[in-house]
C-alpha cells in the first residue's frame, strides 16, 4: 500500500513544478503573490460557478459551523520565540536548538580580521556551511555582521564606509542564496557589536553615510526579508513614519526596516533606545511601526521592578515582540522563570493563531463546491512579518491541495489581538475518489527549499488539529458522496479555490 509520505511527495512534485512562490511576498491587494495568472488550482483545473449539467442556478451544499478547541500548549512554530545563540562560521550540528525548544538562533558573523581587506573564501564558505546546518536542523537565523564585540566605550574599531560597502557587496551572494533560513537581518557593521553606536570610523556622523550603508544592505537582502535597526530615531530620520496599513508590506525601504532593542527594560530609556527627553514619543513610534515589521532583541541588565514580569509582559505585547534572547541577560531571564511568566512569553511571543470556528458542508458531491469559512484570532504579541502562502488540503482516499492567493488572504494581515476570517469556495474534481476527507489548512514556508519540511509550517493553537508529519492543521471532516445535496460539475479538473 502506498504510504502517506509517498503520496504527499508525489503531490509535492506538482507543487514545486507549478508554484513559483519561493521568496515571493505579494503586497496587500496585489493579487497572486507571484504575479502570475488569476487564482486557480495548484495542479491546474478550471472550476465553475454554475452547474453546466442543467444550465440552472448553482446550488452549494448546506454547511455546519463547528467550534474549535483552543490549546494552551507552547508551540514550536517558526520565526518566533526565545532564540539561542550560535556561530554560523565556527559551530556545527544545530539540532540542539530545536531540542531545547527554539526555532530561532542568533548568529554574529565576525569580520574583525577583514576591517581593511576583502573577505576571503574561507570565511564565506564556513558561513555557507553554517546555513546548510541551519536548514538541516529545521531552524532560522537572526543574522548580524560586526567588526568587534564591544564593550562600549572601549570597543575595537569598525571599518571605513568604503570597506563596509565592499563587504556588503561580497556578502550579497551568501545572503541571497540562503535567505530561506534567514528570519531577519540586523543592520550591524557599524560601531560596537554592530549596534550603530560608538563608531570609531565616524560612520554615524553623516546621515548620508549611515543610510548609504543601510540601503546597500537592503539591496543585498532579498525583498521578502527585513533589516532591523537598533535605534528608532534612525528609522524616522531615514524614512519617516510610522508605518500604517496603507504603507506596510509595500516592499519599499520603509516597509522593510524593523527594530531591535538590545537593552530591553534595562533603564527608563532602555539604555538610550528611546531618547531621554522623548521617551513617550519614540515608544509610540515603535508601537505603531512594529504592527508591520519585526521586533525583537535581548535584555542587558537586571533592573527591577522595570525588568520584572509585569512590565516585561506589558511591553512585549505593546511593542509586538516576536523574539527575545534566551541567554542574555541571564539574571533577567532567570527572574522571569522565578516569577512565573516565562511560559506565557513562550506561548505569546510572535504570532499565535487560534482557530475559533470552521464552517463547511458535512458532505459534497464529486465536482461539487465546498463553501469554507475559517475564523481565527491571533492571540500572540505580533503578526507574521515574513509572507507565507496559504493552502487548503483535502486528505483522504486521495490528497489534493490548492493555494489561496493573496487577493483572497494574506496571513501577514492576521494582526495580533484581532479576529480574522478566511472565506473561499473549493471546487472539487469531478473524478475525486469517494470517501471521507479531512479538510486541512496548510501554512508552509514560502521557499520551495523548505515548503515540504513540516518543521517550517505553522501549527494552530488548537487541540487535535496538528499533523506534525505533514505540517497541516486538519479542521473538519467532509464526505465526498454522489448522494450529497448541491450541484456538481463532473468535468471539473483539479481542486480549485474560488472566491467566496
C-alpha positions in Angstrom: 0.0 0.0 0.0 1.2 3.5 -0.8 2.2 5.4 2.3 1.0 8.9 3.2 4.5 10.2 2.8 4.8 8.8 -0.7 1.5 10.3 -1.7 2.3 13.7 -0.4 5.7 13.7 -2.1 4.0 12.9 -5.4 1.8 16.0 -4.7 4.9 17.9 -3.8 6.4 17.3 -7.2 3.5 19.2 -8.7 3.8 22.0 -6.1 7.4 22.6 -7.0 6.8 22.4 -10.7 3.9 24.8 -10.9 4.3 27.1 -7.9 6.9 29.9 -8.1 6.4 31.1 -4.6 10.0 30.9 -3.3 10.9 34.4 -2.0 7.7 35.9 -3.3 5.8 38.2 -0.9 2.8 39.7 -2.6 1.5 43.1 -1.3 -1.9 43.7 0.3 -4.4 43.7 -2.5 -1.8 42.8 -5.1 -3.5 39.6 -6.2 -1.5 36.5 -6.8 1.7 36.6 -4.8 4.0 35.5 -7.7 2.5 38.0 -10.1 1.1 35.1 -12.3 -2.3 34.4 -13.7 -5.6 34.5 -11.9 -6.1 32.3 -8.9 -6.6 28.7 -9.8 -5.9 25.2 -8.8 -2.4 24.4 -7.8 -2.4 21.4 -10.2 -4.5 23.0 -12.9 -8.2 22.8 -13.5 -10.9 25.4 -14.3 -13.7 25.1 -11.8 -17.2 26.5 -12.4 -19.6 28.9 -10.8 -22.7 27.5 -12.4 -23.9 24.0 -13.0 -23.1 23.0 -16.6 -25.3 20.0 -16.4 -28.7 21.5 -16.5 -28.0 25.2 -17.0 -29.8 26.2 -13.8 -28.5 28.1 -10.8 -25.6 26.6 -8.9 -26.6 25.2 -5.5 -24.0 24.8 -2.8 -24.5 22.1 -0.2 -25.7 23.2 3.3 -23.0 23.9 5.8 -22.4 23.3 9.5 -20.4 25.6 11.8 -18.2 23.8 14.4 -16.3 25.4 17.2 -12.6 24.5 17.6 -11.0 23.8 20.9 -8.1 26.2 21.9 -4.9 24.9 23.3 -2.5 26.5 25.8 0.4 24.4 24.6 3.8 26.1 23.9 4.2 25.6 20.1 7.4 25.1 18.3 6.4 27.4 15.5 8.9 29.1 13.1 10.3 32.6 13.3 9.3 33.4 16.8 10.0 32.7 20.5 13.2 32.6 22.7 16.3 32.4 20.5 19.5 30.6 21.1 23.0 31.8 20.1 25.5 30.1 17.8 28.2 30.8 15.2 27.5 30.1 11.6 31.2 30.2 11.0 32.5 28.1 13.8 29.7 25.9 15.2 28.2 22.8 13.6 25.3 20.5 14.3 22.5 22.8 15.4 19.9 20.1 16.2 20.2 21.1 19.8 18.3 24.4 19.1 15.0 22.7 18.4 15.7 20.1 21.1 15.8 22.9 23.6 12.5 24.4 22.4 13.6 27.1 19.9 13.2 27.6 16.2 15.4 30.7 16.0 19.1 31.1 16.6 21.1 34.4 16.6 24.5 34.4 14.9 27.1 37.1 14.6 29.4 36.8 11.6 32.5 38.5 12.9 34.5 40.5 10.4 37.3 41.6 12.8 40.1 40.3 10.6 38.8 42.0 7.5 38.5 45.6 8.5 40.8 46.7 5.7 40.8 43.8 3.3 38.5 41.7 1.2 36.6 38.8 2.7 38.2 35.5 1.8 36.7 32.2 0.6 37.4 30.5 3.9 35.0 32.9 5.8 32.3 32.8 3.1 32.5 29.0 2.7 32.3 28.5 6.5 29.3 30.8 6.8 27.6 29.0 3.9 28.1 25.7 5.6 26.5 27.1 8.7 23.4 27.9 6.7 23.4 24.3 5.5 23.5 23.2 9.1 20.6 25.5 10.0 18.5 24.0 7.1 19.2 20.5 8.3 18.3 21.4 11.9 14.9 23.0 10.9 15.7 26.4 12.3 16.2 30.0 11.0 18.8 32.6 11.8 18.7 36.1 13.1 21.8 37.4 11.3 24.2 40.3 12.2 27.6 41.2 10.8 30.0 43.0 13.1 33.7 44.1 13.3 34.0 43.8 17.1 32.3 42.6 20.2 32.4 45.8 22.2 32.4 46.6 25.0 31.4 50.2 24.8 33.2 52.7 25.2 36.5 50.9 24.7 35.4 48.8 21.7 37.8 47.8 18.9 37.4 49.5 15.6 34.7 49.1 13.0 35.6 49.6 9.3 35.5 52.6 6.9 32.5 53.2 4.8 34.3 52.0 1.7 35.2 48.7 3.3 31.7 48.2 4.7 30.2 48.7 1.3 32.8 46.4 -0.3 32.0 43.7 2.3 28.2 44.0 1.8 28.8 43.5 -1.9 30.9 40.4 -1.2 28.3 39.1 1.2 25.3 39.5 -1.1 25.5 36.1 -2.8 25.8 34.4 0.6 22.7 36.2 1.9 20.7 35.7 -1.3 21.5 32.0 -1.6 20.5 31.3 2.0 17.6 33.7 2.5 15.2 30.8 3.1 16.8 30.1 6.5 17.3 33.8 7.4 14.5 35.1 9.5 15.7 38.7 9.6 19.0 40.6 9.2 20.1 43.2 11.7 21.8 46.2 10.3 25.1 45.5 12.0 28.5 46.6 10.7 28.5 50.0 12.4 30.0 50.6 15.9 30.3 48.4 19.0 28.7 45.0 18.5 27.3 46.3 15.2 24.7 48.1 17.2 25.0 51.5 15.5 26.7 53.4 18.3 30.3 54.4 19.1 31.6 54.0 15.6 35.4 54.5 15.5 35.2 55.5 11.8 32.6 58.2 12.3 30.0 56.2 10.3 27.1 57.8 12.2 28.3 61.4 11.9 26.9 62.0 8.4 23.4 60.8 7.8 24.2 60.1 4.2 26.9 57.6 5.3 24.8 55.5 7.5 21.9 55.4 5.0 24.2 54.5 2.1 25.3 51.5 4.2 21.7 50.6 5.2 20.4 50.9 1.6 23.3 48.8 0.4 22.3 46.1 2.9 18.6 46.4 1.9 19.7 45.8 -1.7 21.8 42.8 -0.7 18.9 41.2 1.3 16.1 39.8 -0.9 12.9 42.0 -0.8 11.0 39.4 1.2 13.2 39.9 4.3 13.5 42.8 6.6 16.5 44.6 8.1 16.3 45.7 11.8 17.7 49.0 13.2 18.8 49.4 16.8 17.6 52.9 17.4 14.1 54.2 16.4 15.1 57.8 15.6 17.3 56.4 12.8 14.3 54.8 11.1 12.4 58.1 11.3 15.4 60.1 10.1 15.8 57.9 7.0 12.2 57.0 6.1 9.7 59.0 8.2 6.8 57.1 9.6 5.5 55.4 11.4 4.1 52.8 9.0 0.4 52.2 8.8 -1.9 49.8 6.9 -1.5 51.9 3.7 2.3 51.7 3.6 3.0 48.3 5.3 4.3 45.3 3.2 4.8 47.6 0.2 8.4 46.4 -0.5 9.7 50.0 0.0 12.7 50.5 2.2 10.5 52.0 4.9 8.3 48.8 4.9 11.4 46.6 5.2 13.1 48.2 8.1 12.2 46.9 11.5 13.5 47.4 15.0 15.6 45.5 17.6 16.1 46.5 21.2 19.3 45.1 22.8 18.8 46.6 26.2 15.1 45.8 26.8 13.9 47.0 30.2 17.5 47.9 31.4 16.6 51.5 32.3 13.9 54.0 31.8 15.2 54.7 28.3 16.3 51.1 27.7 19.9 52.3 27.7 19.3 55.0 25.1 17.0 53.1 22.8 14.5 55.9 23.5 16.0 59.4 23.8 15.6 60.5 27.4 13.7 63.7 26.7 11.3 62.0 24.2 10.6 58.5 25.7 6.9 58.6 25.2 7.2 59.9 21.6 9.5 57.2 20.5 7.7 54.4 22.3 4.6 55.5 20.4 6.6 55.4 17.2 7.8 51.8 17.8 4.4 50.6 19.0 2.9 51.7 15.7 5.8 50.5 13.5 6.0 47.0 14.9 2.5 46.1 13.9 4.0 45.6 10.5 7.7 45.0 10.9 9.8 42.6 13.1 10.7 43.5 16.6 13.0 41.5 18.9 16.1 41.8 20.9 17.6 41.0 24.3 17.9 42.3 27.9 21.2 43.6 29.1 20.9 44.3 32.8 18.8 43.4 35.8 16.7 46.4 36.6 13.8 45.6 38.9 11.0 46.4 39.1 11.1 47.5 35.4 12.7 44.2 34.3 10.2 42.1 36.3 7.4 40.2 34.8 4.5 42.8 34.9 6.4 45.4 32.8 8.1 42.8 30.6 4.8 41.2 29.6 3.1 44.6 29.0 5.9 45.9 26.8 6.4 42.7 24.9 2.7 43.0 24.0 2.7 46.7 23.4 5.8 46.6 21.1 4.9 43.4 19.3 7.9 41.3 20.3 8.4 38.2 18.1 11.7 37.0 19.7 13.9 37.5 22.7 17.3 36.1 23.8 17.1 33.0 26.0 20.7 33.6 27.2 21.1 37.3 28.0 20.9 38.9 30.4 20.9 35.6 32.4 19.7 37.3 35.6 16.7 38.9 33.9 15.7 35.7 32.1 16.1 33.8 35.4 13.9 36.3 37.1 11.1 35.7 34.5 11.3 32.0 35.3 11.3 32.5 39.0 8.4 35.0 38.8 6.3 32.6 36.7 5.9 34.5 33.4 8.4 32.6 31.2 5.8 30.1 29.9 3.4 33.0 29.0 6.2 34.6 27.0 7.0 31.2 25.3 3.3 31.0 24.2 2.8 34.6 23.1 6.0 35.9 21.6 5.3 36.5 17.9 2.1 35.2 16.3 -0.3 32.6 17.9 -3.2 31.7 15.6 -6.1 30.2 17.5 -8.9 28.7 15.3 -12.3 29.7 16.5 -14.8 28.1 14.2 -14.9 26.3 10.9 -17.9 26.3 8.5 -18.1 23.6 5.8 -20.6 21.0 4.5 -20.8 17.6 6.0 -21.0 16.0 2.6 -20.5 17.2 -1.0 -20.7 15.6 -4.4 -17.7 14.9 -6.6 -17.3 18.0 -8.8 -19.3 20.0 -6.2 -18.2 23.0 -4.2 -17.3 23.2 -0.5 -18.1 26.7 0.9 -15.4 27.0 3.6 -15.1 29.7 6.3 -12.4 29.6 8.9 -12.4 32.2 11.7 -9.3 32.7 13.9 -7.8 35.0 16.4 -4.2 36.0 16.7 -3.5 35.8 20.4 0.2 36.4 20.1 2.1 39.7 20.6 2.8 40.2 16.9 1.8 39.5 13.3 3.7 37.5 10.8 6.3 39.7 9.1 7.6 37.2 6.5 5.0 36.3 3.9 4.0 32.7 3.5 1.3 31.0 1.3 -2.0 29.5 2.5 -3.1 26.2 1.1 -6.3 24.2 1.6 -5.7 20.4 1.6 -8.1 17.5 1.3 -6.6 14.4 2.8 -8.4 11.2 2.4 -8.6 8.4 -0.3 -6.6 10.9 -2.4 -4.6 14.1 -1.4 -5.5 17.3 -3.2 -4.4 20.9 -2.4 -4.9 24.4 -3.7 -3.4 27.7 -2.9 -5.4 30.6 -1.6 -3.7 33.5 -3.3 -3.0 36.8 -1.7 -6.0 38.6 -3.2 -8.2 36.4 -1.0 -6.0 36.1 2.1 -2.5 37.2 3.3 -1.6 35.8 6.7 0.6 38.9 7.5 -2.7 40.7 7.9 -3.9 38.4 10.7 -3.0 41.0 13.2 -2.3 40.5 16.9 -5.3 40.9 19.1 -7.7 40.7 16.2 -10.1 38.2 14.7 -9.7 37.3 11.0 -11.7 35.2 8.6 -10.7 33.1 5.6 -13.6 32.5 3.2 -13.3 30.5 0.0 -15.2 28.1 -2.1 -13.4 24.9 -3.1 -14.3 23.4 -6.5 -13.8 19.6 -6.2 -12.6 17.5 -9.1 -15.3 15.5 -10.8 -13.2 12.4 -10.6 -12.3 12.8 -6.9 -12.5 9.3 -5.3 -15.4 8.9 -2.9 -14.9 8.7 0.8 -14.1 10.8 3.9 -11.7 13.6 3.7 -10.0 15.8 6.3 -10.2 19.5 5.3 -6.9 21.0 6.4 -5.2 24.4 6.5 -1.5 24.4 5.5 0.7 27.4 6.2 4.2 26.3 4.8 7.3 28.3 4.3 7.2 30.3 1.1 10.6 29.0 -0.2 10.5 25.8 -2.2 13.6 24.5 -0.3 11.6 24.5 2.9 8.0 24.2 1.8 7.7 20.4 2.2 9.5 20.4 5.6 6.8 20.4 8.3 9.2 21.9 10.8 8.8 25.2 8.9 5.0 25.1 8.8 2.7 26.9 11.3 0.7 24.9 13.8 -2.6 26.4 15.1 -3.1 26.7 18.8 -5.9 24.2 18.8 -6.4 20.7 20.3 -6.4 17.8 17.9 -5.7 19.6 14.6 -2.0 19.5 14.1 -0.4 16.8 11.9 3.3 17.1 12.7 4.3 14.6 10.0 2.7 16.6 7.2 2.6 20.1 8.6 -1.1 20.5 8.2 -3.9 21.6 10.6 -6.9 19.4 9.9 -10.1 21.1 10.9 -13.1 19.1 9.9 -14.2 16.0 8.0 -16.1 16.2 4.7 -17.6 13.2 2.9 -17.4 13.1 -0.8 -20.7 11.3 -1.7 -22.6 11.3 -5.0 -25.9 11.4 -3.0 -24.9 14.7 -1.2 -27.1 17.7 -1.7 -26.0 20.6 -4.0 -24.8 20.9 -7.6 -21.8 19.4 -9.2 -19.6 19.7 -12.3 -18.4 16.2 -13.4 -16.0 17.8 -15.8 -14.1 19.8 -13.1 -10.4 19.1 -13.2 -8.3 19.6 -10.0 -9.1 21.1 -6.7 -9.5 24.9 -7.2 -10.0 27.8 -4.9 -12.9 30.1 -5.9 -13.8 33.5 -4.4 -16.5 33.3 -1.7 
